[in-house]
Amino acid sequence: MPAPQPPKYQIIYTALREQILAGSLKPGEQLPSQQEMAESYNTSLMTLRQAMAGLESEGLINVVAGKGTFVADRPIDVRVGNLSSFAGEMRSAGVDLASEVLDVQPCFAAEEPKAAAALGVAELTCVLRRRSVDSVPFSLQRSYLASDVGDQIDFTALVADSLYRSIEVATGWTVSAASETIRAVNLDATDAELLDADSSQPSLLSIRTSLNQFDVPFLYDSALLVGDRCTIAADRRSDRLSISYGFDDAS
């Protein structure tokens, strides 16, 4: 069965993004008017503007009122800092993280109502992964995405690649924003066994919803982190608060 066709705005966004990153559209170059571009792509102005909004949110183009749209001087990749993948954050901190894909299952809104509500879909794909450092289990992560997106992902590649990257390859979506909450929980017996931890051991539960460059939620992550194997650090400044978590090598 062929994969479903992506929306028209996404096709336009992907085509322009590739031209910008490849240098076919050069920094400072003015793009045709939105009306001209809509006609060339045989689409509506509204659809064209959705694609342009995605490019602008990534810093790939600048829209100057009264003058037009220009390729940005320094295109940036939004997958940096706290918006990088969990594994990427750990590796950036010098932690050699091993990933295992334990299970991939379809599920429905009635089974996972929070994930379904966050993504606005009724059918999902759930991916269960375990992360370890020096063969010691560190976290257990359940990632939920819409089933039609999940059908396009090669989950066996997640041992070496991030889920963010796999989704980007399949759909053209990049993460532009995320909301995350972290709270203390106790492990249940099943998760404790998978993490080689005591079932009553305090742990942290991180819930993260990631949005793509079109401000559409596309990934819901539920990650359990064993309490005595991780730390949370806060970098407080006058203009922002940055919180990160990592493996506690003193445990």
N, C-alpha and C positions, 0 to 999 in steps of 0.2 A: 504494500500500500504506500503510495507516494506521500512524502511529508507535506503538511498543509502549507500553502503559500503564505508568506508573511504579508502584513498590511502594506499598502502602497507607500505610505509615508516612511515605513522602515526600509523599503527597497531604495527609495530616493536618498534617505539619510546614509545608508551603507555605501551607496555608489559615490556620493560626494565626499564622505569621510575617507574612503580609500584613495580618491584622487588627491585630497589634501595631504594625507600622510605620505603618499608616494611622491609628492612634489609636482604632480601634473597641474594642480592649482597652487600657485606660488604665494608665499606670504605677501600681503599687501594688494594682491590682485582683486579687482572688483568683480563680483559675480553679476550675471544678468539680473534684470529686475525680477521680482517674484512672479509677476504676471507672465513674463517671457519664459521663466523656468517652469511654471505650471503648464504652460502650453507645450513646451518641449517634452515634458514627461506625461502629457495627456492626462492631467489630473486637475483637481480643483485647487483654488488658492488656499482653502482651509487645510487640505492634505499637505500641500507644499509647506505651509507655515509650521505644521507639526514636525516635519523633517528638519526645518531650519532651527526650530526651538531646541531640538536635540543636539544639533551641531553647536549652537550658541552656548548651551549648558556645559559642554565639554571644553569651551574656550577655543574651538576651532575656527569660528567666524566672529566678526564684530558687525553688529547692525548699527549704523550711524543714521540717526533721524535726518531726513531731508537729503541725504547723500547716497545711501545705498548699503549694500552688504559686501564686506571685504574679508578675505582670508586672514586669519589672525597671524601676527608676526611669529608667535611662539606657541604652536599647538601643544597642549598639555594632555597628559593621560590622567584621567580622574581616579584610576585605581592606585592610589597612594595612601600612606598613613593608615588611619583607622578604617579606611574604605577598602583596604586590600583584603585578600582572603585570610582566613584564620591561619592556615599553614604559612602563608606569605609573611604574616606578622611575626610568627614564631621564628621563621628562618632569618628575617631581618634582624631579630634580636640575637642571632647566633645559636639558635636552638635547632638541632638536627631532629626533625619531627618525622616519624614514620606514620603512614596512613594505610588503613585497611578498610575496604568496602565489605561490610558484613552482610548487608541485605539491601535489595531494591524491591519495593512492593508498591502496587497501586493501592490507593485508599480513597475514601469518600468523605464528604463534609460531615456526615453523621459520626464518623470515626475520629476525625481530627477537625472539630469545629473551629478552633482558634486559627489554625493554619489556613483553612478554607476561607474563613472570614477575612483574614489579613490579605489574602491574594485575590479574593473576589471570585473564586471558582468552586465548582462542585466536585470535580474529579482531580486527584493529585497523584503525584509520584513521590514516594518517601524513600530517601536514601539514608541508610544507617552506616556511619563510619566510626572507627575507633582510631584515636591518635595516641602514639606512644613515644617515649624518649628513653633510649637505652633499654628497650624491651619492657619498660614500665608503663602501663596504660595511664594516660593523662586525661583524656576526655572522650566522651561519647557524644557524637553529633548526629541529630536527625534533621535532614534538610528536606523541605517540601517545595515542590514546584508544580505548576499546572501540568496535567498529564500530557497535553499535546506538545509541551516543551520537553518533558521527560522522554517522550518517544524519540526525540532527535539526539539524545545524549548517549555517548559511549561511556558508561559508568566505570568500565574496567580501566579507563585512562585516569581515573581520579587518584590512583596510587601515586602517580607522578605529576599530575596536573591538578589545578584548582577547579572547583565547580564553577566559580565565576568565569574562568577562562573557557571552560567547556560550553557554558551557556552563550558566551560572546561569540564563539566560533559557530554555534548552531543558529543563533538568532540575530547577531549583530548588537545585542544589548550590552551595555557597560553599566556598572554600578555608579550612580551619581550621588546617592544619599542613603542613609540607613538609620533606623531607630533601634536602640538596644536597651534592654533592661537586664539587670543582674540581681538575683536574690538567693538567699541561703535555702537549701532544701536537704532532706535526707534521701539517700539512695533507696530504691526498692530492691528486692532480692534479685530480680533478673538483671537490672543494670549493674548492681554491685558485683555480680558474678562476671559480667563482661569486662568490668574495670578492675577485677582482682582486688576488690576493696570490701570492707565490712559494710553490711547492709544498713547499719545505723550511723555510718560515718557521715558527718556534715559535708555538704558539697555545695557548689555554686551552679545555678541554672542561668544560662544566658539565653535570652530570646531576642533575635535580631530579624527585622524585616528590611530587606534591601529593595531600593527603587532604581529603575533604570533611568536613562537620560530623558525619557518622556514622562517622568514622575509617576510611573506605573509600578506597583509592587510586583516583584517577580520571583522572590525567593524568601522563604521563611525558615529560619534556622533555630533549632532548640539544642543547645550544647550543655552537657553536664561536665563539670570540672571537679575532680576530686579535691576536697578541701585542703588536705595537708600536702598536696603536690602542686599547688599553684599560689601565686601572689597577685594582688591587684595594686597597681601604682598609679598615683595621680600627679600630673604636672599642672600646677595651678599658676596662672598668669593673670595679669590685669584684664586681658581681653578675651581669655578663653580658659576652659578646663579640659584637659586631655587625660583620659583614663585608659590604661592598658592592663592586660593580664598576661601572665606567662608561667612557665614551668618553674617550680621552686627546686633548684638543684641542691638545696640544703637539707631536703627531707630524706 
